[in-house]
Amino acid sequence: MKRTTHEVFNQSTDFADVNLFTGNRALADALRFNLPGCDEARFVALGAELGSAEMQRHARLANHFAPSLKSHDRFGRRIDQVDFHPGYHALMAAAMRHGLHGTPWFAGPGAHVERAAAFMLFTECEPSILCPISMTYAVTPALRANRAILRQWGPGLASDRYDPRFLPFDEKSGLTMGMGMTEKQGGSDVRANTTRAEYEADDAWGRRYRITGHKWFCSAPMCDAFLILAQAPAGLSCFFLPRIRPDGSVNAFAVQRLKHKLGNHANASSEVEFDAATAWLVGEEGRGVAQILAMGTITRLDCAPGTAGLMRHALALALHHAAGREAFGRRLIDQPMMKNVLADLALESEAATALALRLARAVERSENGDDGHEALIRRVLTPVAKFWICKRGSHFAQETMECLGGNGYVEEHGEGVMARIYREMPLNSIWEGAGNIMALDLLRALRSAEVGAALEREVAPVRGAHPAIAATLETVRRAIAGAVDEARARRLARDVALLLQAVLLRQHSTEAVFDAFCASRLAGSGAGDVFGLLPAGVDTAAIVARAAPGARG
Ligand SMILES: Cc1cc2nc3c(=O)[nH]c(=O)nc-3n(C[C@H](O)[C@H](O)[C@H](O)COP(=O)(O)OP(=O)(O)OC[C@H]3O[C@@H](n4cnc5c(N)ncnc54)[C@H](O)[C@@H]3O)c2cc1C
């Protein structure tokens, strides 16, 4: 008979079969503020589905059994395809069923805000499959510059069906798209691109070219088509490059290898070569950067709710663990210093959620024709949200992991979710314009007096709500007036982010959260320090109670 050596106790429980929405008060409040009257029942159902043990299992397996490249078939013919675990396909199907890809462009008012909230919840379940989902969402505004292609591809991009088959677009029930900008010699500086485009002929999809060159990063190569940049006679231009040509032949798109990445394991990121591949011009020759940025600005949006979702999940795991584990005679969550840490993390998570959804509203309104305040403030919100939320992400993941102690560092624990979050965090900061590029973009935006005025308008309703808001606004004004030099642009991006986060927390969070945020991030020099430095007088118990994760799903 097997002897029992010890009893297992004082371990927290699985965080599974939880409703990711019902416990997320920060998200519910931000949603109500940005989209009054939205259908919350939809989110309750989505929160239950995404928090289910079954979806967690798909997420774990899709990451554990990473995609593999099948460059050739068994007879030696080149096929350039990628194999995925069934878990990946299940997650992709769910994301498309819930309309996280192309559907908001073809839906009614509020669809972009709803989608951002749903994206945030999905990120909690699995973030890496959202790469092709995000790119498919983002492509429509750029593709409008080639009406013939959009007319034929639009319905597939907006379909709620996932169809992973490698077939011509008109034989598929759902389509996905990716983007290829980065080359070996230059990513941020795409003007250094050497891939070239030679004009071939005009046809039903417009001006057709032959593309020769490479992309050093091309995520989700099993997408049906890509927007890419290449040098045409008039300069860098944007092209639509399908994997299968309209006549059914396979395009000259070769996948050289898949990247071996720190995280983001369920997503295939590849290096590709084009050997006289067929592609069609999108927009004008020589205007490629502006054209593809119509896509890039939307994928930048997704970095904000994407990271905010990861933060929320890491926080929920930390709170759940701290409530279920004792040390030195008390539950961790009741230890004064741990409560300070958890409350501080909760502030950061809620502020990220608030900023991300505000950006989604600006995108929603400006894409639907508001060329006034919303379009102007979007110029500030996009770089600021991407810069600051993503910069805080890695730091946040480390601290939440530490809340779980040694278990947090172990892959097996909690289906490896904490380790996945930790590995994923740096990515949103790097791709789609790394931190410095975002800060430089903000600097450019704020050189416009109109954009500066929009920032003032955004702050105006709550300027008197806390002395630190007025003081931070003054700092920002001075920086803008002094035409901040590039070396200090990060400081400006941080200050604007904190200012806008405080404004939003005043508008849709609690007194305790708002006061603590101002006291720790604006009045103190706390932002950027370690978590858990909340000053005396902060109602940490109220903040932790507000953040407590959800009811069972
Ligand atoms: C997993 C993954 C998937 C990706 N998928 C895709 C994809 O599908 N399609 C695609 O096109 N790309 C993709 N990328 C590439 C990504 O967008 C680039 O890596 C990113 O834009 C940075 O470009 P880079 O790597 O060339 O770095 P660089 O441009 O060399 O930048 C390096 C550093 O220098 C900084 N820097 C650059 N210019 C300045 C400046 N003027 N002042 C101050 N600092 C500066 C940057 O902020 C950065 O920190 C992917 C990357 C990763 C990691």
Ligand as a Chemical Component Dictionary entry (heavy atoms), coordinates in Angstrom:
data_LIG
# 
_chem_comp.id                   LIG 
_chem_comp.type                 NON-POLYMER 
_chem_comp.pdbx_formal_charge   0 
_chem_comp.three_letter_code    LIG 
# 
loop_
_chem_comp_atom.comp_id 
_chem_comp_atom.atom_id 
_chem_comp_atom.alt_atom_id 
_chem_comp_atom.type_symbol 
_chem_comp_atom.charge 
_chem_comp_atom.model_Cartn_x 
_chem_comp_atom.model_Cartn_y 
_chem_comp_atom.model_Cartn_z 
_chem_comp_atom.pdbx_ordinal 
LIG C1  C1  C 0 6.659  38.394 -33.237 1  
LIG C2  C2  C 0 6.743  39.491 -34.231 2  
LIG C3  C3  C 0 5.885  39.503 -35.297 3  
LIG C4  C4  C 0 5.955  40.506 -36.256 4  
LIG N1  N1  N 0 5.106  40.464 -37.321 5  
LIG C5  C5  C 0 5.234  41.402 -38.312 6  
LIG C6  C6  C 0 4.402  41.360 -39.467 7  
LIG O1  O1  O 0 3.517  40.504 -39.591 8  
LIG N2  N2  N 0 4.605  42.270 -40.427 9  
LIG C7  C7  C 0 5.565  43.229 -40.335 10 
LIG O2  O2  O 0 5.703  44.038 -41.236 11 
LIG N3  N3  N 0 6.368  43.298 -39.245 12 
LIG C8  C8  C 0 6.217  42.419 -38.240 13 
LIG N4  N4  N 0 7.036  42.480 -37.138 14 
LIG C9  C9  C 0 8.111  43.450 -37.117 15 
LIG C10 C10 C 0 7.931  44.595 -36.170 16 
LIG O3  O3  O 0 6.860  45.412 -36.546 17 
LIG C11 C11 C 0 9.280  45.335 -36.132 18 
LIG O4  O4  O 0 10.198 44.480 -35.488 19 
LIG C12 C12 C 0 9.197  46.660 -35.415 20 
LIG O5  O5  O 0 8.426  47.569 -36.150 21 
LIG C13 C13 C 0 10.589 47.279 -35.191 22 
LIG O6  O6  O 0 11.336 47.281 -36.353 23 
LIG P1  P1  P 0 12.813 46.641 -36.375 24 
LIG O7  O7  O 0 12.733 45.275 -35.821 25 
LIG O8  O8  O 0 13.385 46.792 -37.728 26 
LIG O9  O9  O 0 13.645 47.506 -35.360 27 
LIG P2  P2  P 0 14.300 48.938 -35.618 28 
LIG O10 O10 O 0 13.457 49.727 -36.537 29 
LIG O11 O11 O 0 15.719 48.740 -35.962 30 
LIG O12 O12 O 0 14.211 49.551 -34.161 31 
LIG C14 C14 C 0 15.065 49.135 -33.089 32 
LIG C15 C15 C 0 14.889 50.103 -31.942 33 
LIG O13 O13 O 0 15.261 51.409 -32.357 34 
LIG C16 C16 C 0 14.259 52.351 -32.038 35 
LIG N5  N5  N 0 14.255 53.424 -33.033 36 
LIG C17 C17 C 0 14.056 53.323 -34.364 37 
LIG N6  N6  N 0 14.100 54.539 -34.931 38 
LIG C18 C18 C 0 14.336 55.437 -33.940 39 
LIG C19 C19 C 0 14.475 56.848 -33.874 40 
LIG N7  N7  N 0 14.364 57.613 -34.962 41 
LIG N8  N8  N 0 14.701 57.415 -32.666 42 
LIG C20 C20 C 0 14.797 56.686 -31.553 43 
LIG N9  N9  N 0 14.661 55.349 -31.553 44 
LIG C21 C21 C 0 14.431 54.724 -32.734 45 
LIG C22 C22 C 0 12.959 51.551 -32.001 46 
LIG O14 O14 O 0 12.002 52.180 -31.134 47 
LIG C23 C23 C 0 13.454 50.223 -31.438 48 
LIG O15 O15 O 0 13.459 50.285 -30.041 49 
LIG C24 C24 C 0 6.938  41.513 -36.138 50 
LIG C25 C25 C 0 7.802  41.519 -35.050 51 
LIG C26 C26 C 0 7.716  40.528 -34.097 52 
LIG C27 C27 C 0 8.650  40.553 -32.937 53 
# 
loop_
_chem_comp_bond.comp_id 
_chem_comp_bond.atom_id_1 
_chem_comp_bond.atom_id_2 
_chem_comp_bond.value_order 
_chem_comp_bond.pdbx_ordinal 
LIG C1  C2  SING 1  
LIG C2  C3  SING 2  
LIG C2  C26 DOUB 3  
LIG C3  C4  DOUB 4  
LIG C4  N1  SING 5  
LIG C4  C24 SING 6  
LIG N1  C5  DOUB 7  
LIG C5  C6  SING 8  
LIG C5  C8  SING 9  
LIG C6  O1  DOUB 10 
LIG C6  N2  SING 11 
LIG N2  C7  SING 12 
LIG C7  O2  DOUB 13 
LIG C7  N3  SING 14 
LIG N3  C8  DOUB 15 
LIG C8  N4  SING 16 
LIG N4  C9  SING 17 
LIG N4  C24 SING 18 
LIG C9  C10 SING 19 
LIG C10 O3  SING 20 
LIG C10 C11 SING 21 
LIG C11 O4  SING 22 
LIG C11 C12 SING 23 
LIG C12 O5  SING 24 
LIG C12 C13 SING 25 
LIG C13 O6  SING 26 
LIG O6  P1  SING 27 
LIG P1  O7  DOUB 28 
LIG P1  O8  SING 29 
LIG P1  O9  SING 30 
LIG O9  P2  SING 31 
LIG P2  O10 DOUB 32 
LIG P2  O11 SING 33 
LIG P2  O12 SING 34 
LIG O12 C14 SING 35 
LIG C14 C15 SING 36 
LIG C15 O13 SING 37 
LIG C15 C23 SING 38 
LIG O13 C16 SING 39 
LIG C16 N5  SING 40 
LIG C16 C22 SING 41 
LIG N5  C17 SING 42 
LIG N5  C21 SING 43 
LIG C17 N6  DOUB 44 
LIG N6  C18 SING 45 
LIG C18 C19 SING 46 
LIG C18 C21 DOUB 47 
LIG C19 N7  SING 48 
LIG C19 N8  DOUB 49 
LIG N8  C20 SING 50 
LIG C20 N9  DOUB 51 
LIG N9  C21 SING 52 
LIG C22 O14 SING 53 
LIG C22 C23 SING 54 
LIG C23 O15 SING 55 
LIG C24 C25 DOUB 56 
LIG C25 C26 SING 57 
LIG C26 C27 SING 58 
# 
